[in-house]
Every structure is written in C-alpha cells, then in structure tokens.
C-alpha cells in the first residue's frame, strides 16, 4: 500500500514534463565516477524519503534528441498547510550524482486549460542527489523559499522500472538492440627514449562491456591510465609487461567500467609524464557489429562457477586446475607463446580467466602477416584467428572463448589447461606453448 500511495502522488507531476524539456539546453558528458558507479538510466524509479512520512522522489533519466543524457526529478512532499506539495528538478548527470535546478508551479487550477502565455513555473533553487549505491542516496537542497529553506534527507529505492537491473556501470545505458562490437587501438611512444608499445581493446555485447589496456617493453614500475585526460587507474609493469582491465557490470578481476573510452584519447603515464598515447586516433562511438556478430544467446543456459552456490554445475573442466572459485576470487593464467622459427618475429599469448560467474580463454597473435591462423588445442582444431592491420601498421588478431556463451565469444566447451596450444599458418605451427595447469 505504501508504494501505491507514493505512485498516486506522482500522477500530479506529469504536467511539467514539456516545460522541463524546454530547459535542457546543454549536454552532460557521460563520464565516470573515479571510485565506482555512475548514474545510468536504471536509476529511474521511485525513491522513498526513509526518515519522513509519505514523501519522496520520482527520478527519470532520459535521452534527448541530440543524444545527451539528462534527468528529471519530481519531489512530492507537503506544505505548511499540511496539504500535498510538489516540485520538479531538471539537470545533469555528473559521475555518481544528479545536479538539478528546482522549480515550482503556482496558481494553477484543477483541470485548467493550457495557456501558452502562462508563466506559472519559476525557479526556486537547487537540488543535488548523490548515490552511494543503486538503492541508496542522499539529497541536499537549497531554495529561496522561506518555508522550505535548505536541508537534506536520505533516500532509498522504492520501485524500479520493470525488467531493469541497476549495476552502476555504463552497460546499463546500452541500447537494447545493441549488437556485438569490438575495437582495437594502438598506443605509441609519446616521448624520446620510450621504446615500448601498447594496445587498447574495447568490446561490448548486450548488457556487457569490457575495456582493457596492455603494454609491453616498458621499464618496470607503476603507471597510470588516462582516458580523456582523466586518471582511470594505476597498474604495475613487471618484466616489461602490464595490463589493466575494466568491465560493466563489474566483476571479479576487473575494475568497474564507469566511463566510456570511445571517442577519447587514451594515454599511459609514468611519474614524469605521458609514455604511450593514441594521439588523435580514437575508438568510434556506438560502433556495433564491427569485427563481430549479433546473434547467439545472452548467457542463458550457462554454468555457475561459484563453489559456494547450491546451483554450482560447472562442466568440471579441471584437468589439473579447479572447476570453481569462491565468490570474490579470481584466477588468471597467462603465458607467452613460443616462436617455432617458421615465421620469425611472430608473437602471441594465451590467457585463462575464471571467476564465480564465468570462464574465458583467449589467444592473441601479433607481428604476423594479415590473414587467417588456425588454433589447435591438444591437436584439436578450436577456431580461426583473423589478424588485421591497425592504424599504426601493426598486425593483431585474437579469438576469445567463454562459458556462459555470449555474442562475440566462441563457446568454451574444452579445457586448455595442461594442454598444448598451437597456432598454424598453412598447416605449419608458427607459435606454440604447453599451457600451464594452474
């Protein structure tokens, strides 16, 4: 009954929607809160003022015709006369908060005819909503109204839009018909004396996004990743190699992807300055379907790799390694492929990643000619790697397997651990390695 009463109050607020739309004149960039979540469309819903009686907010995150993202918040409360009062705020999404201008309407009668010349709505102050999670937040307001004044209150989610699930990552804002997309971007030396190189990789499929940066041939030490001139995290380089990974929704072994790397310069810094940069080369925005496919299931019928789960039913792929992990743990096995001498200069690596919800296996090749390369595991053909030329002239190719299966990944129905991995060109093995068991 409490939620229905809240919703009934909101019916009164729809009259300001067209007015609010006219106020949105500048775009809010979808950038990320450095500590974790950002506000996405899945924050839309009804939020209860937990310390006050029968009061709260109805929040809507919307997209305008110019693709900019805004928010409307309807605040239903009471006046000094103890009768219903309501206000509307419109504003920008900034990291994990919404910054609103607050308006009220005065001297409008019940079922009064629309009057384009009416000036009944006026600005009375500001409101800021800061979210600590997908279900809780804090609100501060500052108004010129003598009765309202300034103050703050706590909110908790009361209702959400049907069939939505908030994660606080950028995958929440993917288009529902989004297809699999994959992009690569080379990082080149940005100052004299740097001989290293790097590569940024972005992938998405419905409901999921991943971004990672790998570097090699850099001095060992601590480095900082900047995307769009903002520091997005630190990582270590050991024995000349290092990497940093992000995912949305967040998962074990990855940092939360709460920013969009597409359309932005990507740079690696040390304590002196920029080491590697993409310069004026940037990943295309909203690039769906590139180097991939849009069919397949979305993880349904997959396997649970949580050792503590009652429904754990992994395939038991342990040929020398565990077939499940504890929730919150993460297993990674990464090894460089060995050149057989058939194609001098060719390089590659194989990687196994496992957390409580999925397993992935990937094989990469580089410094080879453009074309197709076969992958065999324990003498069995498992797929084909398509190597293509990037903007800096380097050639790169990768194949990824996953369980549960998703668009853009091959089904992982074998266990490479403890097995011989071979890359073939015209039936000749050019790269190989005995993949570790653990």
C-alpha positions in Angstrom: 0.0 0.0 0.0 2.8 2.4 0.8 4.3 2.1 -2.7 0.9 2.7 -4.3 0.4 5.8 -2.3 3.7 7.1 -3.4 2.8 6.4 -7.0 -0.5 8.1 -6.7 1.2 11.3 -5.6 3.4 11.2 -8.7 0.4 11.3 -11.1 0.2 15.0 -10.2 3.6 15.8 -11.6 3.3 14.9 -15.3 2.1 18.4 -16.2 5.6 19.8 -16.0 7.3 17.4 -18.4 7.0 19.6 -21.5 8.2 22.6 -19.6 11.2 20.7 -18.3 12.2 19.6 -21.8 12.5 23.2 -22.9 15.0 23.9 -20.2 17.6 21.3 -21.3 20.0 23.4 -23.3 23.4 22.0 -22.6 24.8 18.5 -22.9 26.1 16.4 -20.0 29.1 14.2 -20.9 28.8 10.6 -19.8 31.9 10.4 -17.7 32.7 8.1 -14.7 33.0 8.5 -11.0 36.6 7.5 -10.3 35.7 5.4 -7.2 32.9 3.3 -8.8 29.4 3.8 -10.0 27.8 6.4 -12.2 24.2 7.4 -12.6 22.5 5.5 -15.5 19.0 5.1 -16.9 18.4 2.2 -14.4 18.4 4.8 -11.6 14.9 5.8 -12.9 12.2 4.9 -10.4 10.5 5.9 -7.2 12.7 6.7 -4.2 11.4 7.0 -0.6 12.4 9.5 2.0 13.1 7.0 4.6 13.1 9.4 7.6 9.9 11.3 6.5 6.3 10.3 6.2 4.8 9.7 2.8 7.4 11.8 0.9 10.0 11.0 -1.8 11.3 11.5 -5.3 10.4 10.1 -8.8 13.6 10.1 -10.8 13.7 9.8 -14.6 17.0 9.5 -16.6 16.2 10.4 -20.2 18.0 10.8 -23.6 17.3 13.9 -25.7 17.1 14.2 -29.5 20.8 15.2 -29.5 21.7 12.0 -27.6 22.6 14.0 -24.4 21.5 12.5 -21.1 19.5 14.5 -18.5 17.4 13.8 -15.5 14.1 14.9 -14.2 13.2 14.5 -10.5 9.7 15.1 -9.2 9.7 15.8 -5.4 6.4 15.1 -3.7 6.1 16.5 -0.2 3.9 18.7 2.0 3.5 22.4 2.7 2.9 24.3 6.0 -0.9 23.8 5.4 -0.2 20.0 5.6 -1.5 19.6 2.0 0.3 18.0 -0.9 3.1 20.0 -2.5 5.3 19.0 -5.3 8.3 20.4 -7.1 10.3 19.4 -10.3 14.0 19.5 -10.9 15.8 19.2 -14.2 19.6 18.8 -14.6 22.8 17.0 -15.4 24.2 13.6 -14.6 27.7 14.1 -13.1 29.5 10.9 -12.1 27.5 9.4 -9.2 25.2 12.4 -8.7 22.4 14.4 -10.3 22.7 18.2 -10.1 19.2 19.8 -10.6 17.6 23.2 -10.8 14.4 23.2 -8.7 11.1 24.6 -9.9 7.6 25.1 -8.5 4.3 25.9 -10.2 1.9 28.4 -8.6 -1.7 29.5 -9.1 -2.8 26.7 -11.5 -6.3 25.3 -11.0 -7.6 21.8 -11.3 -8.1 20.8 -15.0 -7.2 24.4 -16.0 -6.9 24.8 -19.8 -3.4 25.0 -21.2 -2.3 28.6 -21.7 1.0 29.0 -23.8 1.3 32.5 -22.4 1.2 31.4 -18.8 4.2 32.0 -16.6 3.2 29.9 -13.6 6.5 27.9 -13.2 9.5 29.6 -11.6 13.0 28.6 -10.4 13.3 28.4 -6.6 16.7 26.9 -6.0 18.9 23.7 -6.5 18.9 20.1 -5.5 21.8 17.6 -5.6 21.2 13.8 -5.4 24.3 11.8 -4.5 24.1 8.0 -4.8 26.1 5.6 -2.7 24.7 2.6 -4.4 21.9 1.6 -6.9 19.5 1.6 -3.9 20.6 4.4 -1.6 21.5 8.0 -1.7 21.4 11.4 0.0 19.7 14.6 -1.2 20.6 18.2 -0.3 18.5 21.2 -1.4 18.9 25.0 -1.2 15.9 27.2 -2.0 14.9 30.8 -1.8 11.5 29.8 -0.4 11.2 31.0 3.3 9.2 27.9 4.2 11.4 25.3 2.5 14.8 26.9 3.1 17.7 24.5 2.9 18.2 20.9 4.1 18.9 17.3 3.4 17.4 13.9 3.6 18.2 10.2 2.9 16.5 8.2 0.1 16.1 4.5 -0.7 14.8 2.9 -3.8 11.1 2.0 -3.5 10.2 1.0 -7.1 12.1 0.5 -10.3 11.2 0.1 -14.0 10.1 -3.4 -14.8 12.8 -5.7 -16.2 15.7 -3.4 -15.4 18.7 -4.2 -13.2 21.0 -1.4 -12.0 24.7 -2.1 -11.9 26.1 1.5 -11.8 28.2 0.8 -14.9 28.0 2.1 -18.5 26.5 -1.2 -19.7 23.2 0.0 -18.1 22.9 2.6 -20.8 23.4 0.3 -23.8 20.7 0.3 -26.4 18.5 -2.7 -26.0 19.1 -3.7 -29.7 22.9 -3.3 -29.4 25.0 -5.9 -31.3 28.4 -7.2 -30.5 31.2 -4.8 -31.2 35.0 -4.9 -30.9 37.6 -2.3 -31.4 41.4 -2.1 -31.1 43.6 1.0 -30.8 47.4 1.1 -30.8 49.4 3.1 -28.2 52.7 4.5 -29.5 55.7 6.2 -27.7 54.9 9.7 -26.7 58.4 11.0 -25.9 62.0 10.3 -26.7 63.6 7.3 -25.0 60.5 5.2 -24.9 60.7 2.0 -26.9 57.6 0.3 -25.6 54.1 0.0 -27.1 50.6 -0.8 -26.0 47.1 -1.7 -27.2 43.7 -0.7 -26.0 40.8 -3.1 -26.6 37.1 -2.4 -26.2 34.3 -4.9 -26.6 30.6 -4.9 -26.0 27.5 -7.1 -26.3 24.0 -6.7 -25.0 24.3 -5.9 -21.3 28.0 -6.1 -21.0 31.1 -4.0 -21.8 34.8 -4.7 -21.4 37.9 -2.4 -21.8 41.5 -3.3 -21.3 44.9 -1.8 -22.0 48.1 -3.9 -22.3 51.6 -2.5 -22.6 55.0 -4.2 -23.2 58.7 -3.3 -23.3 58.3 -0.6 -20.7 60.6 -0.2 -17.6 59.2 -2.0 -14.6 57.2 0.2 -12.2 53.9 1.9 -11.5 51.9 3.5 -14.4 48.7 5.5 -14.7 46.0 5.1 -17.4 44.4 8.3 -18.6 41.3 8.3 -20.7 40.0 11.6 -22.0 42.5 13.5 -19.8 41.3 11.8 -16.6 43.2 9.3 -14.5 41.3 6.0 -14.6 43.5 3.8 -12.6 47.0 2.6 -11.8 48.8 -0.7 -12.8 52.1 -2.3 -12.5 54.6 -3.2 -15.2 56.7 -6.3 -14.4 59.3 -7.8 -16.7 58.3 -5.2 -19.2 54.6 -6.1 -19.4 51.5 -4.8 -17.7 47.7 -4.5 -18.1 44.6 -3.0 -16.6 41.1 -4.4 -17.2 37.6 -3.0 -16.7 34.1 -4.5 -17.0 30.5 -3.4 -16.7 28.7 -4.9 -14.9 31.6 -5.0 -12.5 33.1 -8.5 -12.0 35.9 -10.0 -10.0 39.3 -9.4 -11.6 38.3 -6.2 -13.3 37.9 -2.6 -12.3 34.3 -1.1 -12.7 33.9 0.3 -16.2 32.1 3.6 -15.2 33.4 5.6 -18.2 33.2 5.3 -22.0 36.6 5.1 -23.6 35.3 5.6 -27.1 35.9 9.0 -28.7 38.6 9.8 -26.2 42.4 9.9 -26.3 44.0 7.0 -24.3 47.3 7.6 -22.7 49.7 5.8 -20.3 51.6 8.0 -17.8 54.6 7.4 -15.6 55.7 9.8 -12.8 57.4 12.0 -15.5 54.6 12.3 -18.0 53.0 10.6 -21.0 54.7 7.4 -22.0 52.3 6.0 -24.6 49.4 7.6 -26.4 46.8 7.0 -29.0 47.3 10.7 -30.1 44.5 11.7 -32.5 43.3 8.2 -33.0 40.2 7.3 -31.1 37.7 4.4 -31.0 34.5 5.0 -32.8 31.5 5.8 -30.7 28.4 3.5 -30.8 30.3 1.1 -33.1 28.1 -2.0 -33.0 28.7 -5.0 -35.3 32.4 -4.3 -36.1 34.5 -7.4 -36.2 31.7 -9.4 -34.7 28.2 -10.8 -34.8 25.0 -10.0 -33.1 23.4 -13.4 -32.8 23.7 -16.1 -30.1 22.3 -16.3 -26.6 23.0 -13.9 -23.8 24.3 -16.3 -21.2 21.2 -18.4 -20.7 21.9 -22.0 -20.0 25.4 -21.3 -18.9 27.3 -22.6 -15.9 27.8 -21.4 -12.4 31.4 -21.5 -11.2 30.7 -20.4 -7.6 31.9 -23.1 -5.2 29.5 -21.9 -2.5 26.4 -21.8 -4.8 23.8 -24.5 -4.3 23.3 -24.4 -8.1 27.0 -24.9 -8.9 27.1 -27.0 -12.1 30.4 -26.2 -13.8 31.5 -28.6 -16.5 34.2 -30.0 -14.3 36.8 -28.9 -16.8 39.6 -29.3 -14.2 42.4 -31.2 -16.0 44.8 -30.0 -13.3 43.0 -27.0 -12.0 39.8 -26.1 -10.0 36.4 -26.1 -11.7 35.0 -23.5 -9.4 36.2 -20.5 -7.3 34.9 -18.8 -4.2 32.7 -15.7 -4.7 35.0 -12.7 -4.9 38.1 -14.7 -6.0 39.7 -14.6 -9.4 42.0 -17.0 -11.2 44.2 -15.9 -14.1 46.8 -17.9 -16.1 48.7 -16.0 -18.7 51.6 -17.3 -20.8 53.5 -16.1 -23.9 53.6 -18.3 -27.0 56.9 -19.6 -28.2 58.1 -19.0 -31.8 58.9 -22.2 -33.7 61.1 -20.4 -36.2 58.7 -20.9 -39.1 57.7 -17.2 -39.0 60.4 -15.2 -37.3 59.2 -12.2 -35.3 55.7 -13.6 -34.7 54.5 -13.3 -31.1 51.4 -14.2 -29.1 50.0 -15.1 -25.7 47.3 -17.3 -24.2 45.2 -16.4 -21.2 42.7 -18.2 -18.9 40.4 -16.2 -16.6 37.9 -17.6 -14.2 35.6 -16.1 -11.5 32.5 -17.4 -9.9 30.2 -16.5 -12.8 32.2 -17.3 -15.9 35.3 -18.7 -17.6 37.1 -17.1 -20.5 40.0 -18.3 -22.6 41.7 -16.1 -25.2 44.6 -16.4 -27.7 46.3 -13.4 -29.4 48.8 -13.2 -32.2 50.8 -10.2 -33.4 53.7 -9.2 -35.7 52.4 -11.6 -38.3 51.0 -11.1 -41.9 47.3 -10.2 -42.3 45.2 -13.3 -42.7 43.7 -16.3 -41.0 45.5 -18.5 -38.5 44.3 -21.8 -37.1 44.1 -22.5 -33.4 44.6 -26.1 -32.1 44.3 -27.2 -28.5 45.7 -30.7 -27.8 45.7 -31.4 -31.5 42.0 -30.5 -32.0 41.1 -27.5 -34.1 39.2 -25.0 -32.0 38.9 -21.9 -34.2 40.4 -19.4 -36.5 42.2 -16.1 -35.6 41.7 -13.3 -38.0 44.7 -11.0 -38.0 44.2 -7.4 -39.2 46.3 -4.3 -39.6 45.8 -1.4 -37.0 46.3 2.3 -37.7 50.0 2.2 -36.6 50.8 -0.6 -39.1 51.0 -3.4 -36.6 49.0 -6.6 -37.2 46.9 -8.1 -34.4 44.4 -10.9 -34.0 42.6 -12.5 -31.2 40.0 -15.2 -30.5 38.0 -15.5 -27.3 36.0 -18.4 -25.8 33.6 -18.1 -22.9 31.2 -20.0 -20.7 28.4 -19.0 -20.4 28.4 -18.2 -24.1 27.6 -14.6 -25.3 27.7 -12.8 -28.7 31.2 -12.2 -29.8 32.7 -15.2 -27.9 33.1 -18.7 -29.1 31.6 -21.4 -26.8 34.2 -22.7 -24.3 33.4 -26.4 -24.4 37.0 -27.6 -23.8 39.7 -27.1 -21.1 43.1 -25.8 -22.4 44.8 -26.1 -19.0 47.7 -28.6 -19.2 47.3 -28.9 -23.0 49.5 -27.9 -26.0 48.4 -24.7 -27.7 49.4 -24.3 -31.3 48.9 -21.5 -33.9 49.1 -22.6 -37.5 49.7 -20.8 -40.8 49.1 -23.0 -43.8 49.3 -26.2 -41.6 52.7 -25.1 -40.2 52.9 -24.4 -36.5 54.3 -20.9 -36.0 53.6 -20.4 -32.3 53.1 -23.0 -29.5 53.1 -23.4 -25.8 52.4 -26.1 -23.2 49.6 -24.2 -21.3 50.1 -24.4 -17.5 47.6 -26.4 -15.4 47.4 -23.6 -12.8 
